[in-house]
Amino acid sequence: MRKKQFLQVSCPRCRNRQIIFSNASYEVKCFKCNYLLSKSTGGRAKVRAPVRGVL
Protein backbone atom coordinates (compact mmCIF):
# COMPACT_ATOMS: atom_id res chain seq x y z
CA MET A 1 0.00 0.00 0.00
CA ARG A 2 1.37 3.39 -1.00
CA LYS A 3 1.56 6.34 1.35
CA LYS A 4 -0.75 9.27 0.98
CA GLN A 5 1.33 12.32 0.14
CA PHE A 6 1.30 15.80 -1.31
CA LEU A 7 2.76 16.29 -4.78
CA GLN A 8 4.08 19.42 -6.45
CA VAL A 9 3.05 19.28 -10.10
CA SER A 10 3.69 21.55 -13.06
CA CYS A 11 0.88 22.33 -15.49
CA PRO A 12 1.90 21.17 -18.99
CA ARG A 13 -0.04 24.01 -20.61
CA CYS A 14 1.02 27.12 -18.65
CA ARG A 15 3.88 25.79 -16.42
CA ASN A 16 2.13 26.93 -13.23
CA ARG A 17 3.26 24.91 -10.20
CA GLN A 18 0.63 23.65 -7.82
CA ILE A 19 0.45 21.31 -4.82
CA ILE A 20 -2.11 18.49 -4.96
CA PHE A 21 -2.97 15.50 -2.76
CA SER A 22 -2.15 12.04 -4.12
CA ASN A 23 -5.51 10.61 -3.01
CA ALA A 24 -7.74 13.51 -4.05
CA SER A 25 -11.40 12.55 -4.23
CA TYR A 26 -12.25 15.25 -6.76
CA GLU A 27 -10.85 16.63 -10.02
CA VAL A 28 -8.04 19.16 -9.55
CA LYS A 29 -7.66 21.88 -12.16
CA CYS A 30 -4.92 24.46 -12.74
CA PHE A 31 -5.65 27.80 -11.10
CA LYS A 32 -4.42 29.76 -14.13
CA CYS A 33 -5.61 27.93 -17.25
CA ASN A 34 -8.19 25.44 -15.90
CA TYR A 35 -6.29 22.39 -17.27
CA LEU A 36 -7.22 19.09 -15.57
CA LEU A 37 -4.19 18.14 -13.43
CA SER A 38 -5.57 15.06 -11.68
CA LYS A 39 -8.71 12.97 -11.83
CA SER A 40 -10.25 10.85 -9.08
CA THR A 41 -10.34 7.10 -9.66
CA GLY A 42 -12.01 6.03 -6.42
CA GLY A 43 -8.70 5.51 -4.62
CA ARG A 44 -5.46 6.99 -5.75
CA ALA A 45 -5.86 9.97 -8.07
CA LYS A 46 -4.60 9.72 -11.66
CA VAL A 47 -2.12 12.58 -12.08
CA ARG A 48 -2.07 14.01 -15.61
CA ALA A 49 0.77 16.51 -15.03
CA PRO A 50 4.51 16.04 -14.47
CA VAL A 51 5.40 15.64 -10.78
CA ARG A 52 8.18 18.04 -9.73
CA GLY A 53 8.51 16.91 -6.14
CA VAL A 54 7.04 15.01 -3.22
CA LEU A 55 6.36 16.93 -0.03
PyMOL commands that place a pseudoatom at each C-alpha (Angstrom):
pseudoatom trace, name=CA, resn=MET, resi=1, chain=A, elem=C, hetatm=0, pos=[0.000, 0.000, 0.000]
pseudoatom trace, name=CA, resn=ARG, resi=2, chain=A, elem=C, hetatm=0, pos=[1.366, 3.386, -1.002]
pseudoatom trace, name=CA, resn=LYS, resi=3, chain=A, elem=C, hetatm=0, pos=[1.564, 6.338, 1.349]
pseudoatom trace, name=CA, resn=LYS, resi=4, chain=A, elem=C, hetatm=0, pos=[-0.753, 9.274, 0.978]
pseudoatom trace, name=CA, resn=GLN, resi=5, chain=A, elem=C, hetatm=0, pos=[1.333, 12.317, 0.139]
pseudoatom trace, name=CA, resn=PHE, resi=6, chain=A, elem=C, hetatm=0, pos=[1.304, 15.802, -1.308]
pseudoatom trace, name=CA, resn=LEU, resi=7, chain=A, elem=C, hetatm=0, pos=[2.763, 16.294, -4.785]
pseudoatom trace, name=CA, resn=GLN, resi=8, chain=A, elem=C, hetatm=0, pos=[4.081, 19.425, -6.454]
pseudoatom trace, name=CA, resn=VAL, resi=9, chain=A, elem=C, hetatm=0, pos=[3.052, 19.282, -10.104]
pseudoatom trace, name=CA, resn=SER, resi=10, chain=A, elem=C, hetatm=0, pos=[3.687, 21.550, -13.060]
pseudoatom trace, name=CA, resn=CYS, resi=11, chain=A, elem=C, hetatm=0, pos=[0.880, 22.327, -15.490]
pseudoatom trace, name=CA, resn=PRO, resi=12, chain=A, elem=C, hetatm=0, pos=[1.902, 21.168, -18.992]
pseudoatom trace, name=CA, resn=ARG, resi=13, chain=A, elem=C, hetatm=0, pos=[-0.041, 24.006, -20.610]
pseudoatom trace, name=CA, resn=CYS, resi=14, chain=A, elem=C, hetatm=0, pos=[1.018, 27.123, -18.651]
pseudoatom trace, name=CA, resn=ARG, resi=15, chain=A, elem=C, hetatm=0, pos=[3.884, 25.795, -16.424]
pseudoatom trace, name=CA, resn=ASN, resi=16, chain=A, elem=C, hetatm=0, pos=[2.133, 26.930, -13.229]
pseudoatom trace, name=CA, resn=ARG, resi=17, chain=A, elem=C, hetatm=0, pos=[3.262, 24.913, -10.198]
pseudoatom trace, name=CA, resn=GLN, resi=18, chain=A, elem=C, hetatm=0, pos=[0.626, 23.652, -7.820]
pseudoatom trace, name=CA, resn=ILE, resi=19, chain=A, elem=C, hetatm=0, pos=[0.448, 21.307, -4.818]
pseudoatom trace, name=CA, resn=ILE, resi=20, chain=A, elem=C, hetatm=0, pos=[-2.112, 18.493, -4.962]
pseudoatom trace, name=CA, resn=PHE, resi=21, chain=A, elem=C, hetatm=0, pos=[-2.975, 15.498, -2.762]
pseudoatom trace, name=CA, resn=SER, resi=22, chain=A, elem=C, hetatm=0, pos=[-2.147, 12.039, -4.116]
pseudoatom trace, name=CA, resn=ASN, resi=23, chain=A, elem=C, hetatm=0, pos=[-5.515, 10.607, -3.006]
pseudoatom trace, name=CA, resn=ALA, resi=24, chain=A, elem=C, hetatm=0, pos=[-7.737, 13.512, -4.054]
pseudoatom trace, name=CA, resn=SER, resi=25, chain=A, elem=C, hetatm=0, pos=[-11.405, 12.547, -4.230]
pseudoatom trace, name=CA, resn=TYR, resi=26, chain=A, elem=C, hetatm=0, pos=[-12.248, 15.250, -6.763]
pseudoatom trace, name=CA, resn=GLU, resi=27, chain=A, elem=C, hetatm=0, pos=[-10.851, 16.634, -10.018]
pseudoatom trace, name=CA, resn=VAL, resi=28, chain=A, elem=C, hetatm=0, pos=[-8.045, 19.158, -9.547]
pseudoatom trace, name=CA, resn=LYS, resi=29, chain=A, elem=C, hetatm=0, pos=[-7.660, 21.884, -12.162]
pseudoatom trace, name=CA, resn=CYS, resi=30, chain=A, elem=C, hetatm=0, pos=[-4.921, 24.456, -12.741]
pseudoatom trace, name=CA, resn=PHE, resi=31, chain=A, elem=C, hetatm=0, pos=[-5.651, 27.800, -11.095]
pseudoatom trace, name=CA, resn=LYS, resi=32, chain=A, elem=C, hetatm=0, pos=[-4.422, 29.760, -14.128]
pseudoatom trace, name=CA, resn=CYS, resi=33, chain=A, elem=C, hetatm=0, pos=[-5.610, 27.929, -17.252]
pseudoatom trace, name=CA, resn=ASN, resi=34, chain=A, elem=C, hetatm=0, pos=[-8.192, 25.438, -15.897]
pseudoatom trace, name=CA, resn=TYR, resi=35, chain=A, elem=C, hetatm=0, pos=[-6.292, 22.387, -17.270]
pseudoatom trace, name=CA, resn=LEU, resi=36, chain=A, elem=C, hetatm=0, pos=[-7.225, 19.092, -15.572]
pseudoatom trace, name=CA, resn=LEU, resi=37, chain=A, elem=C, hetatm=0, pos=[-4.192, 18.136, -13.432]
pseudoatom trace, name=CA, resn=SER, resi=38, chain=A, elem=C, hetatm=0, pos=[-5.572, 15.059, -11.680]
pseudoatom trace, name=CA, resn=LYS, resi=39, chain=A, elem=C, hetatm=0, pos=[-8.705, 12.968, -11.833]
pseudoatom trace, name=CA, resn=SER, resi=40, chain=A, elem=C, hetatm=0, pos=[-10.252, 10.853, -9.077]
pseudoatom trace, name=CA, resn=THR, resi=41, chain=A, elem=C, hetatm=0, pos=[-10.343, 7.097, -9.660]
pseudoatom trace, name=CA, resn=GLY, resi=42, chain=A, elem=C, hetatm=0, pos=[-12.011, 6.034, -6.424]
pseudoatom trace, name=CA, resn=GLY, resi=43, chain=A, elem=C, hetatm=0, pos=[-8.704, 5.510, -4.618]
pseudoatom trace, name=CA, resn=ARG, resi=44, chain=A, elem=C, hetatm=0, pos=[-5.461, 6.994, -5.749]
pseudoatom trace, name=CA, resn=ALA, resi=45, chain=A, elem=C, hetatm=0, pos=[-5.862, 9.972, -8.074]
pseudoatom trace, name=CA, resn=LYS, resi=46, chain=A, elem=C, hetatm=0, pos=[-4.603, 9.720, -11.661]
pseudoatom trace, name=CA, resn=VAL, resi=47, chain=A, elem=C, hetatm=0, pos=[-2.121, 12.581, -12.083]
pseudoatom trace, name=CA, resn=ARG, resi=48, chain=A, elem=C, hetatm=0, pos=[-2.075, 14.015, -15.612]
pseudoatom trace, name=CA, resn=ALA, resi=49, chain=A, elem=C, hetatm=0, pos=[0.769, 16.514, -15.028]
pseudoatom trace, name=CA, resn=PRO, resi=50, chain=A, elem=C, hetatm=0, pos=[4.513, 16.043, -14.466]
pseudoatom trace, name=CA, resn=VAL, resi=51, chain=A, elem=C, hetatm=0, pos=[5.400, 15.644, -10.778]
pseudoatom trace, name=CA, resn=ARG, resi=52, chain=A, elem=C, hetatm=0, pos=[8.175, 18.037, -9.735]
pseudoatom trace, name=CA, resn=GLY, resi=53, chain=A, elem=C, hetatm=0, pos=[8.511, 16.910, -6.138]
pseudoatom trace, name=CA, resn=VAL, resi=54, chain=A, elem=C, hetatm=0, pos=[7.041, 15.006, -3.219]
pseudoatom trace, name=CA, resn=LEU, resi=55, chain=A, elem=C, hetatm=0, pos=[6.360, 16.934, -0.027]
for i in range(1, 55): cmd.bond("trace and resi %d" % i, "trace and resi %d" % (i + 1))
show_as sticks, trace
zoom trace
